[in-house]
Amino acid sequence: MYNENKHINLVWLKRDLRLKDNASIANALSDGKKVLFIYVFENLLLNDPHYSQRHFDFIKQSLVDLNKTLRNFDTQILVAQGEIISVLKTLQQHIRFTRLFSHQETGVNSTFDRDKALKRFCTNYDVEWIECINNGVFRGLRDRTQWRADWTDYMQQPLYQFTPTTGQHVSIDEIKAIQQLRWKEISLETPKSKSFQPGGVTAAHQYMRSFFEERYENYQSHISSPSLSRRACSRLSPYIAWGNLSIRQIWQQAQLEKQSGKNRFHLNAFTSRLRWQAHFIQKFEMECSMEFKSVNKGYHQLSKPVNQEYIDAWKTGTTGYPMVDAAMRCLIETGYVNFRMRALLVSFLTHHLWQPWQAAAHHLAQLFLDFEPGIHYPQLQMQAGETGINNLRIYNPVNNSLKHDPDGIFIKKWIPELRNLPTHHVHEPWKITAMERKFYKFTPGQEYPLPIIELLPARKRATDVLWNMKKNTLVKKESQRILTKHTLPNRDNFD
Ligand SMILES: Cc1cc2nc3c(=O)[nH]c(=O)nc-3n(C[C@H](O)[C@H](O)[C@H](O)COP(=O)(O)OP(=O)(O)OC[C@H]3O[C@@H](n4cnc5c(N)ncnc54)[C@H](O)[C@@H]3O)c2cc1C
């Protein structure tokens, strides 16, 4: 066993894959004890329907990147696969630890259950589990009266630096010895892909730098365009979701940029969204049943008949509405679409196709490289019109296409079947005339599907039912409860 007499501090990395501004690491290092970093590919998550290979690849890339830095300190991350409790039990046979550091996770139900079991394990095995606040989301809040002030205060605190003293880590040789004894080596290699953003702190800083240097200048003007937003938005979401950057690192950098005289209009719009990040996660932290049921109990009585054909067409980008299909196909290929396209996808499924939002939850989670449970579920319900406190927004796919992709650039990129059509036809290809069909060798319903539903009656049904429900007594009572519990005193209309 590694030095019998000395206890080490164990840092369990999860969605905080960075060294700087990492409270768990800073706290673990602060008492001078040796520190060991561990990452566990938990079977629980490998089998969870929210996760897919793209997430695990991003994590692996992040671990490789961290290891490059850690090598300078003669250490690396011990990587294991299994359940956290069995991994810890095994580890205890080789190394003594009485303190386990991690961030507070606002996760899905399976990680919540795992945390409860881990708490019991820690009590039984005399391990102190120290969970640190993550990105300004607070445990145990009853309402949001103080939240904004506390969040701002948290963002203004100095960043934690990564300053270990020499020899403060368990060495690479010792880690390799434990790893070889107990766990088969897990390859951190990932396929080379140009479609997905690469994981890791290095890439995260590159994205942040290029955003503040130049890309931010079109932030607000291009935010709704499915193609232009890919450059004008920060694209920091996967780095935030997996913790390659803390929100505080980004927020403080944004304040410096503002002080240096850069355009405040765009930067303020951006920093508001950094606050929304925690605002949404805080909701989920305070009401995690949102993973399964609408937060407003009045909507539990809303029954939408499941139509698997509709759901399959939506999932595969073959609904016959080019904007919807292009957004879905782009997401499948790249793991990213902007906010408006996400909202449009959910709106089309839940309003026009009249399907339950739950039908979108796992599919989108697997596709979003930046999947973050605490943003995902509240946003799904908000876009589905089932909170009772937000304006009902039904995105018209044709109008959005005409307005936000007027030249059909996004559509033609993701729907090759429509590439040969003149631009005015890509928004509504079913309107092509008989003569043009021959000319462009395009027959609606053959190369590309006919619209799966008619927009106007579908919209009317959704509007009628949902507006009617807003008057329902339980919906109203619940709306009041949600306002009291989840919204801020000076409410933005997004929340
Ligand atoms: C149905 C639906 C599901 C979503 N699921 C996720 C998710 O799983 N993970 C995720 O990170 N975002 C999610 N979003 C929010 C938003 O679409 C993305 O955060 C944003 O598009 C990411 O791009 P960006 O990093 O370039 O954002 P920027 O516009 O550059 O914003 C910077 C950061 O602010 C935060 N942010 C931006 N917009 C929002 C928002 N509306 N709500 C909360 N935080 C926001 C994100 O952390 C983002 O990285 C979802 C939105 C919808 C409508």
The ligand as an SDF file (V2000), in Angstrom:
LIG
                    3D

 53 58  0  0  0  0  0  0  0  0999 V2000
  -34.6100   23.1920  -25.5650 C   0  0  0  0  0  0  0  0  0  0  0  0
  -33.2870   23.8090  -25.1760 C   0  0  0  0  0  0  0  0  0  0  0  0
  -32.3390   23.0230  -24.5670 C   0  0  0  0  0  0  0  0  0  0  0  0
  -31.1170   23.5830  -24.1940 C   0  0  0  0  0  0  0  0  0  0  0  0
  -30.1900   22.7590  -23.6050 N   0  0  0  0  0  0  0  0  0  0  0  0
  -28.9940   23.2580  -23.2580 C   0  0  0  0  0  0  0  0  0  0  0  0
  -28.0160   22.4070  -22.6740 C   0  0  0  0  0  0  0  0  0  0  0  0
  -28.2210   21.1960  -22.4740 O   0  0  0  0  0  0  0  0  0  0  0  0
  -26.8080   22.9580  -22.3480 N   0  0  0  0  0  0  0  0  0  0  0  0
  -26.5420   24.2920  -22.5450 C   0  0  0  0  0  0  0  0  0  0  0  0
  -25.4280   24.7460  -22.2270 O   0  0  0  0  0  0  0  0  0  0  0  0
  -27.4690   25.1120  -23.0660 N   0  0  0  0  0  0  0  0  0  0  0  0
  -28.6830   24.6430  -23.4450 C   0  0  0  0  0  0  0  0  0  0  0  0
  -29.6180   25.4880  -24.0010 N   0  0  0  0  0  0  0  0  0  0  0  0
  -29.3860   26.9450  -23.9800 C   0  0  0  0  0  0  0  0  0  0  0  0
  -28.6790   27.5820  -25.1910 C   0  0  0  0  0  0  0  0  0  0  0  0
  -29.3060   27.2340  -26.3750 O   0  0  0  0  0  0  0  0  0  0  0  0
  -27.2050   27.2410  -25.2620 C   0  0  0  0  0  0  0  0  0  0  0  0
  -26.5850   27.4900  -24.0120 O   0  0  0  0  0  0  0  0  0  0  0  0
  -26.4490   28.0950  -26.2710 C   0  0  0  0  0  0  0  0  0  0  0  0
  -27.0460   27.9690  -27.5250 O   0  0  0  0  0  0  0  0  0  0  0  0
  -25.0000   27.6540  -26.3230 C   0  0  0  0  0  0  0  0  0  0  0  0
  -24.2710   28.3670  -27.2920 O   0  0  0  0  0  0  0  0  0  0  0  0
  -23.1060   29.3880  -26.8840 P   0  0  0  0  0  0  0  0  0  0  0  0
  -22.1820   28.7660  -25.9090 O   0  0  0  0  0  0  0  0  0  0  0  0
  -22.5160   29.9020  -28.1260 O   0  0  0  0  0  0  0  0  0  0  0  0
  -23.9680   30.4890  -26.1320 O   0  0  0  0  0  0  0  0  0  0  0  0
  -23.7110   32.0440  -25.8570 P   0  0  0  0  0  0  0  0  0  0  0  0
  -24.8720   32.7490  -26.4400 O   0  0  0  0  0  0  0  0  0  0  0  0
  -22.3700   32.4570  -26.2430 O   0  0  0  0  0  0  0  0  0  0  0  0
  -23.9050   32.1300  -24.2690 O   0  0  0  0  0  0  0  0  0  0  0  0
  -22.8390   31.9060  -23.3430 C   0  0  0  0  0  0  0  0  0  0  0  0
  -23.2550   30.8650  -22.3230 C   0  0  0  0  0  0  0  0  0  0  0  0
  -24.4060   31.3060  -21.6030 O   0  0  0  0  0  0  0  0  0  0  0  0
  -25.2510   30.1910  -21.2970 C   0  0  0  0  0  0  0  0  0  0  0  0
  -26.5360   30.3580  -21.9820 N   0  0  0  0  0  0  0  0  0  0  0  0
  -26.7560   30.9220  -23.1880 C   0  0  0  0  0  0  0  0  0  0  0  0
  -28.0760   30.9220  -23.4650 N   0  0  0  0  0  0  0  0  0  0  0  0
  -28.6900   30.3440  -22.4260 C   0  0  0  0  0  0  0  0  0  0  0  0
  -30.0460   30.0490  -22.1060 C   0  0  0  0  0  0  0  0  0  0  0  0
  -31.0400   30.3870  -22.9220 N   0  0  0  0  0  0  0  0  0  0  0  0
  -30.3210   29.4300  -20.9520 N   0  0  0  0  0  0  0  0  0  0  0  0
  -29.3430   29.0990  -20.0860 C   0  0  0  0  0  0  0  0  0  0  0  0
  -28.0310   29.3610  -20.3200 N   0  0  0  0  0  0  0  0  0  0  0  0
  -27.7180   29.9680  -21.4700 C   0  0  0  0  0  0  0  0  0  0  0  0
  -24.5290   28.9490  -21.8290 C   0  0  0  0  0  0  0  0  0  0  0  0
  -23.7450   28.4030  -20.7980 O   0  0  0  0  0  0  0  0  0  0  0  0
  -23.6630   29.5370  -22.9340 C   0  0  0  0  0  0  0  0  0  0  0  0
  -22.5330   28.7560  -23.2380 O   0  0  0  0  0  0  0  0  0  0  0  0
  -30.8640   24.9650  -24.4050 C   0  0  0  0  0  0  0  0  0  0  0  0
  -31.8290   25.7320  -25.0210 C   0  0  0  0  0  0  0  0  0  0  0  0
  -33.0270   25.1750  -25.4230 C   0  0  0  0  0  0  0  0  0  0  0  0
  -34.0440   26.0170  -26.0890 C   0  0  0  0  0  0  0  0  0  0  0  0
  1  2  1  0
  2  3  1  0
  2 52  2  0
  3  4  2  0
  4  5  1  0
  4 50  1  0
  5  6  2  0
  6  7  1  0
  6 13  1  0
  7  8  2  0
  7  9  1  0
  9 10  1  0
 10 11  2  0
 10 12  1  0
 12 13  2  0
 13 14  1  0
 14 15  1  0
 14 50  1  0
 15 16  1  0
 16 17  1  0
 16 18  1  0
 18 19  1  0
 18 20  1  0
 20 21  1  0
 20 22  1  0
 22 23  1  0
 23 24  1  0
 24 25  2  0
 24 26  1  0
 24 27  1  0
 27 28  1  0
 28 29  2  0
 28 30  1  0
 28 31  1  0
 31 32  1  0
 32 33  1  0
 33 34  1  0
 33 48  1  0
 34 35  1  0
 35 36  1  0
 35 46  1  0
 36 37  1  0
 36 45  1  0
 37 38  2  0
 38 39  1  0
 39 40  1  0
 39 45  2  0
 40 41  1  0
 40 42  2  0
 42 43  1  0
 43 44  2  0
 44 45  1  0
 46 47  1  0
 46 48  1  0
 48 49  1  0
 50 51  2  0
 51 52  1  0
 52 53  1  0
M  END
$$$$
